[in-house]
């Protein structure tokens, strides 16, 4: 009898995971906060659960709050949205410590589906109480191969760097494996050439820049694109950091999945 009950439980669990939604880049603290707008498209009440995570399925380790309420040490928060209404959620951290990064994962609970709601997700940067930057980010799609343009330069007045943030697809991504990054640079004549291919470990979540992955390129400006190949499905977001006299701005965008 125990075996007969096990099968439907497993099927239900994987159906829930199939309806989960993930945003690979979440930054809190150090002036950053996240804003989530949730619109219920149904005529019935919507129930959902949101998980801010770090590492591979690891709960957020630092201070975090939901609409001002302290959730430090907890692994998630629950949201109820009335029919055809919109709820705003603001996630904040500790601004006295350096910014912390991770990813945001959610699913519907009870009889609700994760796709019964429309979600707009932003992360914002404040300095001295003033909004300096707001970046919108769509949920990521799981893939094993990603392509994206990259840029790196340093100048007297500032510079730019490109990077990645990744997160696991929790039903299929193991906690450890290797990923291959192949860097293609463009020379002065506009000709693309393969620069290097490296293997590095997947760690569950990281916000990592190209000059971290290829430190030998630091100091020389370049443009090109990167192909990242994984053995298992992951979620990935492309990061861009612009340095200025007054600090830096971090933004992000989804990668490309098309094969050149």
C-alpha positions in Angstrom: 0.0 0.0 0.0 2.9 2.4 0.8 4.1 2.1 -2.8 0.7 2.8 -4.2 0.6 6.1 -2.3 4.1 7.1 -3.2 3.5 7.5 -7.0 0.8 10.2 -6.9 2.7 12.2 -4.2 5.8 12.3 -6.5 3.7 13.2 -9.5 2.1 16.1 -7.6 5.5 17.3 -6.3 7.0 17.5 -9.8 3.9 19.2 -11.2 4.3 21.9 -8.6 8.0 22.3 -9.6 7.0 22.5 -13.2 4.9 25.6 -12.3 7.6 27.2 -10.3 9.1 30.5 -11.5 12.7 31.8 -11.0 14.5 35.1 -11.2 18.3 34.4 -11.2 19.4 37.8 -9.8 18.2 39.1 -6.4 20.3 41.8 -4.7 19.5 43.1 -1.2 21.4 45.4 1.2 24.1 48.0 0.4 21.4 50.3 -0.9 19.6 47.7 -3.0 16.0 46.4 -2.7 13.6 44.3 -4.7 10.1 45.4 -5.8 7.5 42.7 -6.8 4.1 43.5 -8.2 1.7 40.6 -8.3 -1.6 40.8 -10.2 -4.2 38.1 -9.8 -5.8 37.2 -13.1 -8.4 34.9 -11.6 -11.8 35.4 -10.0 -10.6 33.4 -6.9 -8.1 34.3 -4.2 -4.5 33.5 -5.1 -2.0 32.0 -2.6 1.7 31.8 -3.3 5.1 31.3 -1.6 8.3 33.2 -2.4 11.8 32.0 -1.5 14.9 34.3 -1.5 17.8 31.9 -1.9 21.6 31.8 -2.0 23.8 29.0 -3.1 22.1 25.8 -4.2 18.7 25.9 -2.6 20.1 27.6 0.5 18.0 30.0 2.4 19.0 33.7 2.6 21.7 34.0 5.2 21.5 37.8 5.9 19.0 40.2 7.2 15.9 40.5 5.0 12.5 42.1 5.3 9.1 41.9 3.5 7.3 45.3 3.5 9.2 46.2 6.6 8.5 43.0 8.5 11.6 41.1 9.6 12.0 37.6 8.0 15.6 37.0 9.0 16.2 33.3 9.5 13.1 32.3 7.7 13.2 30.5 4.3 10.2 32.1 2.6 7.2 34.3 2.8 3.5 33.8 1.8 1.4 36.1 -0.2 -2.4 36.2 -0.6 -3.8 38.3 -3.5 -7.6 39.0 -3.8 -9.3 38.3 -7.1 -8.4 40.7 -9.9 -6.3 42.9 -7.6 -2.6 43.8 -7.5 -0.3 43.5 -4.5 3.1 45.2 -4.0 5.9 43.5 -2.1 9.2 45.2 -1.2 12.2 43.1 -0.1 14.9 44.9 1.8 18.2 43.9 3.5 20.8 45.5 5.7 22.2 48.7 4.1 25.1 48.9 6.6 26.7 45.8 5.0 27.9 45.1 1.5 25.2 44.1 -1.0 24.2 40.4 -0.9 23.1 38.5 -4.0 21.0 35.4 -4.7 17.9 34.4 -6.6 14.2 34.5 -6.2 12.0 31.4 -6.5 8.2 31.2 -6.2 5.3 28.8 -6.7 1.6 28.7 -6.1 0.2 27.1 -3.0 -3.1 25.4 -2.1 -5.0 25.2 -5.4 -3.2 28.2 -6.9 -0.9 28.0 -9.9 2.3 30.2 -10.2 0.9 31.3 -13.6 -2.5 32.5 -12.2 -0.7 35.8 -11.5 1.2 38.3 -13.6 4.5 39.4 -12.0 6.6 42.5 -12.6 10.0 42.3 -10.8 12.5 45.1 -10.3 15.6 45.7 -8.2 16.4 49.2 -7.2 19.4 51.1 -5.9 19.2 54.0 -3.4 22.0 56.3 -2.3 21.4 58.7 0.6 17.7 58.0 0.4 17.5 58.8 -3.3 16.6 56.4 -6.1 19.6 56.1 -8.4 18.6 53.1 -10.5 15.6 50.8 -11.2 16.1 47.7 -13.3 13.3 45.4 -14.4 14.0 41.7 -14.9 11.8 39.0 -16.4 11.7 35.4 -15.0 14.4 33.2 -16.5 13.9 30.1 -18.8 15.9 27.0 -18.1 18.5 26.0 -20.7 21.9 24.3 -20.9 23.5 26.7 -23.5 23.5 30.5 -23.4 25.0 33.2 -25.6 25.4 36.9 -24.8 27.4 40.0 -25.8 30.0 41.3 -23.4 31.9 44.5 -22.9 34.8 45.5 -20.6 36.6 48.8 -20.3 38.2 51.1 -17.7 38.5 54.8 -18.1 39.5 57.7 -15.9 35.9 58.6 -15.3 34.5 55.1 -15.0 34.2 51.8 -16.8 31.9 48.8 -17.6 32.0 45.1 -17.0 29.7 42.2 -18.0 28.9 39.1 -16.0 26.4 36.4 -15.2 24.2 35.3 -12.4 22.9 31.8 -12.4 20.4 29.7 -10.3 19.3 26.0 -10.3 16.2 24.5 -11.7 15.6 22.6 -8.5 14.1 19.4 -9.9 16.9 18.7 -12.4 20.0 20.6 -11.4 22.5 18.7 -9.1 24.4 20.6 -6.5 27.8 20.3 -8.3 29.0 20.0 -11.8 31.3 21.8 -14.3 30.4 24.4 -16.8 32.3 25.5 -19.9 32.7 29.2 -20.9 34.1 30.0 -24.4 35.0 33.6 -25.0 34.9 35.1 -28.5 36.5 38.5 -28.9 36.2 41.0 -31.8 39.5 42.5 -33.1 40.0 46.0 -34.5 38.9 44.8 -38.0 35.6 43.5 -36.7 36.6 39.9 -37.0 35.5 37.6 -34.3 38.0 35.1 -32.9 37.9 32.5 -30.2 40.0 33.7 -27.3 39.8 30.9 -24.7 37.6 28.1 -23.3 37.6 27.4 -19.6 35.9 25.0 -17.3 34.7 26.2 -13.9 32.5 24.8 -11.1 28.8 25.5 -10.8 28.2 26.6 -7.2 24.4 26.9 -7.1 24.4 30.7 -7.4 27.0 33.3 -8.2 27.2 36.8 -9.5 30.5 36.6 -11.5 32.1 39.0 -14.0 34.0 38.1 -17.1 37.2 39.4 -15.6 36.7 37.0 -12.7 36.3 34.1 -15.2 39.1 35.3 -17.5 41.4 37.4 -15.2 44.1 37.6 -17.8 41.9 40.0 -19.7 41.7 42.6 -16.9 43.1 46.0 -17.9 42.6 45.7 -21.7 39.3 46.9 -23.1 37.4 44.4 -25.3 34.1 43.5 -26.8 32.8 40.1 -27.9 30.4 37.4 -26.9 30.4 34.4 -24.6 29.0 30.9 -25.0 28.3 29.1 -21.8 27.5 25.4 -21.9 26.2 23.4 -18.9 25.6 19.7 -18.5 22.3 20.4 -16.7 19.5 23.0 -16.9 20.2 26.3 -15.1 18.7 29.7 -15.1 20.9 32.6 -16.1 20.8 36.4 -16.2 23.4 38.7 -17.9 24.8 41.4 -15.6 26.2 44.8 -16.4 28.0 47.0 -14.0 28.8 50.6 -14.9 31.3 52.5 -12.8 31.0 56.2 -12.2 32.7 58.9 -10.1 30.0 58.4 -7.5 30.0 54.6 -7.4 28.5 51.9 -9.6 25.2 50.9 -11.2 24.2 47.2 -11.6 21.7 46.2 -14.2 20.8 42.9 -15.9 19.0 41.4 -18.9 18.1 37.9 -20.1 20.7 36.0 -22.3 20.2 34.7 -25.8 19.5 31.0 -26.4 19.8 31.0 -30.2 22.6 29.1 -31.8 24.9 31.2 -34.1 
